[in-house]
């Protein structure tokens, strides 16, 4: 129905010319907006069909996912690409690879997320995987919109909400746990472990460390990292830890220090499990009696950054220096890393002295 015809139909049900004019003033803006939106939808659909017929774009879900993964493998790590592909495969399994990309609406996405949340709930798990699936789908649509210049296309995932999760406690390893891990590592593993612990660096920064990044004259180490995905490498210089003096440096300046591991090393998790197994069987005869009955909490490499941050603050290091050493841009992020390692010797009730509690 054309704009004029619709206005005439509305005018027939009013009694006076004044009422007719008021009805026209009320209906005209909404009709105009609806027609413009309809024209935009038709134009965008025609644009996609022309691109598809010319072979310049394949808007089937399976094709778009494959192209997205191919580009992800070039720009990010293989681990990230594999994880992204696993989440997007859930969408293909639910809707089929031949479904047109932009025939997917918000209701379909919400039903997929609800189904995944129900599955995890039956398994007794939290909603972390649901939110990661939502993030992967949102990134897929954003990539397609930007890749093919679909400026009028809305992301159907944008208006869906994240699922609630139970916040995980940031675990800071205790000193006895660090000692036990160090004693059960080989020489090369020990160097990497102590370097991450003493510098508070990210694992990727340590694995990418090269000989030329070590300045023995100024006792500084240059660490390289990316602030966000797809951005250039940025650097920061931190004090050189004592463990660097034990490194056996390659002859080439471009050689990596820790060349054994090309991706995420898993020996830390295996070591903790091995120590706990020995502890359960009473093999740890060389450890203190109080330690024989303790089971180590499983922690990862990132927990070592939390430990370094907390220890530096406990040692009264200026927080601005802690922020720089960790490579943070915002002070709030640094404070989120910190955890109290021990209470003071005084309570708030009459300044009564109590024993310090180290946890």
C-alpha positions in Angstrom: 0.0 0.0 0.0 1.3 3.4 -0.9 1.7 6.3 1.5 -1.2 8.3 0.1 -3.6 5.4 0.0 -2.9 4.6 3.7 -3.5 8.2 4.7 -6.8 8.2 2.9 -7.9 5.1 4.6 -7.1 6.6 8.0 -8.9 9.8 7.1 -12.2 8.0 6.3 -12.7 7.0 9.9 -12.4 10.6 11.2 -15.3 13.1 11.2 -13.8 16.5 10.7 -11.1 18.0 8.5 -9.2 19.0 11.6 -9.2 15.4 12.8 -8.1 14.2 9.4 -5.2 16.6 9.4 -4.2 15.5 12.9 -4.4 11.8 11.8 -2.2 12.6 8.9 0.3 14.4 11.0 0.4 11.4 13.4 0.6 8.7 10.8 2.9 10.3 8.3 6.2 10.2 10.3 5.8 6.5 11.2 4.8 5.6 7.6 7.8 7.4 6.2 10.1 5.6 8.7 8.6 2.2 7.9 8.9 2.8 4.2 12.5 3.9 4.5 13.4 0.9 6.5 11.6 -1.4 4.1 13.4 0.2 1.1 16.7 -0.3 3.0 15.9 -4.0 3.6 15.0 -4.5 -0.1 18.1 -2.6 -1.2 20.4 -4.6 1.0 18.9 -7.9 -0.1 19.3 -6.9 -3.7 22.9 -5.9 -3.0 23.7 -9.3 -1.4 22.0 -11.2 -4.3 24.1 -9.2 -6.9 27.3 -10.0 -5.0 26.3 -13.7 -4.7 25.5 -13.9 -8.4 28.8 -12.3 -9.3 30.7 -14.8 -7.2 32.1 -12.0 -5.0 30.5 -13.2 -1.8 29.1 -16.5 -0.4 26.6 -15.7 2.3 25.9 -19.3 3.4 26.7 -19.8 7.0 29.2 -22.6 6.4 31.1 -20.6 3.8 31.3 -17.5 6.0 32.5 -19.5 9.0 35.2 -21.1 6.9 36.4 -17.8 5.6 36.3 -16.4 9.1 38.4 -19.3 10.5 40.9 -19.0 7.6 41.5 -15.3 8.4 41.6 -16.0 12.2 44.4 -18.5 11.6 46.4 -15.8 9.9 45.9 -13.1 12.5 45.8 -15.0 15.8 47.2 -18.1 17.4 46.2 -21.6 16.2 44.7 -22.3 19.7 42.4 -19.3 19.4 41.4 -20.3 15.9 40.6 -23.9 17.0 38.5 -22.7 19.9 36.6 -20.2 17.7 35.9 -22.9 15.2 34.6 -25.3 17.9 32.1 -22.7 19.1 30.9 -21.7 15.6 30.5 -25.4 14.7 27.7 -25.4 17.3 25.8 -22.8 15.2 26.3 -24.9 12.0 25.1 -28.0 13.8 22.0 -26.1 14.9 21.1 -24.3 11.7 22.9 -26.1 8.9 25.7 -24.8 6.8 23.5 -23.9 3.8 21.4 -21.3 5.8 21.8 -17.8 4.5 23.9 -15.8 6.9 21.5 -12.9 7.4 18.4 -15.1 7.6 19.6 -15.8 11.2 17.6 -13.6 13.6 17.9 -12.8 17.3 15.3 -15.4 18.3 17.3 -18.2 16.7 20.4 -17.1 18.4 18.7 -16.8 21.8 17.2 -20.3 21.4 20.7 -21.7 20.6 22.2 -20.0 23.7 19.4 -21.2 25.9 19.9 -24.8 24.6 23.6 -24.6 25.4 22.9 -23.1 28.9 20.5 -26.0 29.6 23.0 -28.6 28.6 25.7 -27.1 30.8 23.2 -26.8 33.7 22.4 -30.5 33.4 26.2 -31.2 33.5 26.6 -29.1 36.6 28.7 -26.5 34.9 28.5 -22.7 34.8 27.7 -20.4 31.9 31.2 -19.5 30.8 30.9 -21.6 27.6 27.6 -20.0 26.8 29.1 -16.5 26.9 32.0 -17.6 24.8 29.6 -19.0 22.2 27.8 -15.6 22.2 31.1 -13.8 21.8 32.1 -16.0 18.9 28.8 -15.4 17.1 28.9 -11.7 17.7 32.4 -11.5 16.3 31.4 -13.6 13.3 28.6 -11.2 12.3 30.8 -8.1 13.0 33.5 -9.6 10.8 31.0 -10.3 7.9 29.5 -6.8 8.2 32.9 -5.1 8.1 34.4 -7.6 5.5 31.6 -7.0 2.9 30.7 -3.4 3.7 27.2 -4.1 4.8 26.8 -0.8 6.7 23.0 -1.1 7.0 23.1 -4.6 8.4 22.6 -5.0 12.2 24.3 -7.6 14.3 21.5 -9.9 15.6 23.7 -10.9 18.5 24.1 -7.4 19.8 20.8 -7.2 21.7 21.2 -10.6 23.3 22.4 -10.5 26.9 25.2 -12.4 28.6 24.3 -15.2 30.9 25.1 -14.9 34.6 28.1 -16.6 35.9 29.6 -17.4 39.3 32.8 -15.3 39.6 35.8 -17.4 40.1 38.1 -16.7 43.0 41.5 -15.5 41.8 43.9 -18.0 43.5 47.3 -16.8 44.6 49.7 -19.8 45.2 51.2 -20.0 48.6 55.0 -20.0 49.1 55.1 -23.7 50.1 53.3 -24.6 46.8 55.8 -22.6 44.7 58.7 -24.3 46.5 57.3 -27.8 45.9 56.7 -27.0 42.2 60.2 -25.6 41.8 61.7 -28.7 43.3 59.9 -31.0 40.9 60.8 -29.2 37.7 63.8 -30.0 35.4 66.4 -27.3 34.9 64.9 -25.7 31.8 61.4 -25.8 33.2 62.6 -24.2 36.4 64.1 -21.2 34.5 60.8 -20.4 32.8 58.8 -20.9 36.0 61.0 -18.5 38.0 61.3 -16.0 35.2 57.5 -15.6 35.0 57.2 -15.6 38.8 60.0 -13.0 39.3 58.9 -10.6 36.5 55.2 -11.1 36.7 55.1 -11.3 32.9 52.6 -13.1 30.7 53.5 -16.6 29.6 53.5 -15.5 25.9 55.9 -12.7 26.7 58.3 -15.1 28.3 58.1 -17.6 25.5 58.8 -14.8 22.9 61.8 -13.5 24.9 64.9 -13.2 22.7 68.6 -12.6 23.5 68.5 -9.1 22.2 65.8 -8.2 24.7 68.3 -8.6 27.6 70.3 -5.6 28.6 72.9 -6.7 31.0 74.5 -3.3 31.3 71.4 -1.6 32.6 69.9 -4.8 34.0 66.7 -4.4 32.1 64.5 -6.9 30.2 62.3 -5.8 27.3 58.9 -7.6 27.1 56.7 -7.5 24.0 53.0 -8.0 24.0 49.7 -7.0 22.2 47.3 -4.8 24.1 44.4 -6.2 22.0 43.8 -8.6 19.2 44.9 -7.5 15.8 47.1 -4.6 17.2 50.8 -4.1 16.9 53.3 -5.3 19.4 54.2 -2.9 22.2 57.1 -3.1 24.7 57.9 -2.3 28.2 61.2 -2.6 30.1 61.3 -4.2 33.6 64.1 -4.9 36.0 66.1 -8.0 35.2 65.5 -10.8 37.7 68.3 -12.7 39.2 67.3 -15.9 37.5 68.5 -14.4 34.1 72.1 -14.9 35.3 71.5 -18.7 35.1 70.4 -18.6 31.4 72.5 -20.3 28.8 72.2 -17.8 26.0 72.2 -18.8 22.3 74.8 -17.2 20.1 72.3 -15.4 17.8 70.7 -12.2 19.1 67.4 -13.1 17.4 67.2 -16.6 19.1 64.6 -17.2 21.7 65.6 -17.9 25.2 63.0 -20.6 25.9 63.0 -22.4 22.6 61.6 -25.7 23.8 57.9 -24.6 23.8 56.3 -23.1 20.8 52.8 -22.9 22.4 51.2 -23.2 25.8 53.3 -25.5 28.0 51.4 -28.0 30.0 54.1 -29.2 32.4 53.0 -26.9 35.2 49.6 -28.6 35.5 51.2 -32.0 35.2 53.8 -31.2 37.9 51.1 -30.2 40.4 49.2 -33.4 39.7 52.3 -35.5 40.1 53.2 -33.8 43.4 49.7 -34.4 44.7 49.8 -38.0 43.7 53.1 -38.4 45.6 51.6 -36.6 48.6 48.6 -38.9 48.7 50.9 -42.0 48.8 53.3 -40.5 51.4 56.3 -40.4 49.1 57.3 -36.9 50.0 59.5 -37.9 52.9 61.9 -35.0 52.4 59.2 -32.4 53.1 58.1 -31.0 56.4 55.5 -32.9 58.4 52.9 -30.2 58.0 53.3 -30.2 54.2 52.8 -34.0 53.8 49.1 -33.7 54.6 48.5 -30.7 52.3 47.2 -31.0 48.8 48.3 -28.3 46.3 45.6 -26.2 44.7 45.9 -26.5 40.9 47.0 -23.1 39.5 48.1 -21.9 36.1 50.7 -19.5 34.7 48.4 -16.5 35.1 48.1 -17.1 38.8 51.9 -16.4 39.0 51.2 -12.8 37.8 48.6 -12.5 40.6 51.2 -13.7 43.1 53.9 -11.3 41.8 51.5 -8.3 42.0 50.3 -9.2 45.5 53.9 -9.8 46.8 55.2 -6.5 45.4 52.4 -4.6 47.1 53.0 -6.4 50.3 56.7 -5.3 50.0 55.5 -1.7 49.7 56.4 -1.3 46.1 54.7 1.9 44.6 51.5 0.8 42.9 52.4 2.9 39.8 55.6 0.7 39.4 53.6 -2.5 39.9 51.2 -1.3 37.2 54.1 -0.7 34.8 55.8 -4.0 35.6 52.6 -5.9 34.8 52.0 -3.9 31.6 48.6 -2.5 32.6 47.2 0.7 31.3 44.6 1.2 34.1 45.2 1.2 37.8 41.9 -0.6 38.3 43.2 -3.6 36.5 46.2 -3.8 38.7 44.1 -3.6 41.8 42.0 -6.4 40.5 45.1 -8.6 40.4 46.1 -7.8 43.9 45.1 -10.0 46.8 45.9 -9.6 50.5 48.7 -12.0 51.4 48.5 -11.4 55.2 46.8 -9.3 57.8 48.6 -6.7 59.9 49.4 -7.4 63.6 46.5 -5.3 64.9 42.8 -5.8 64.8 40.3 -2.9 64.6 39.1 -3.6 68.1 41.4 -1.7 70.5 44.5 -2.3 68.4 44.8 -5.8 70.0 47.8 -7.7 68.6 47.0 -10.9 66.7 49.2 -13.3 64.8 49.7 -12.5 61.1 47.8 -14.8 58.9 49.5 -15.8 55.6 47.1 -17.2 53.0 
